[in-house]
Amino acid sequence: MRPVDVALATTHPLPEPDPCEAPLLSALAERGLRAASWPWRDPSVDWSRASLVVLRATWDYPWHAPAFDAWLARVAAVSRLFNPLPAARWNLHKGYL
């Protein structure tokens, strides 16, 4: 896995096609950024290879909240989360709804 400027954290497989992903990756590339979409639950992904991790389509995290919370901590330790760790964790519990 080569280093990227921006990693889009996603779910695999996506429950439905994401028509915005390809244009987003293209727009980032047009601006000279190396970008990729990586599944958050894939243990083979080395998140330290990304300068920035964007929580893009992590749609299955509510069913895996403890694992997602642990993943957030691991990623925050080796890269920069676009949504800071405290904000992402606050969003986990859905009490704000």
Phi, psi and omega in degrees: 000123182276157178297149177227157175282320183226124173251127176267112179284131186221180175253143176226127354282153176291141180290342177207157179300146178253097184292348183268344186295309182300313178297325178295313178299320178296316180297320178295317179297321179298336179265011176083015180260135173277124184226152178208159176251122183234136178290131183294332182268005180278111183292346181276350180285129176260096185293344177290348179279357180250133176288327182219136177243123179254126176285098190260301185219053181273054191296338183267003185299328180301333179275354182224040188305313179298319179293321179294318178299316178295320178297316178305314181297317179297316181293316180299334180283339185239353181210186177250122176279135178295318169267117184303153182310312180300321179291318179296319178292321178300322181290340183299317190278343178062015177296339179290344179281000000 
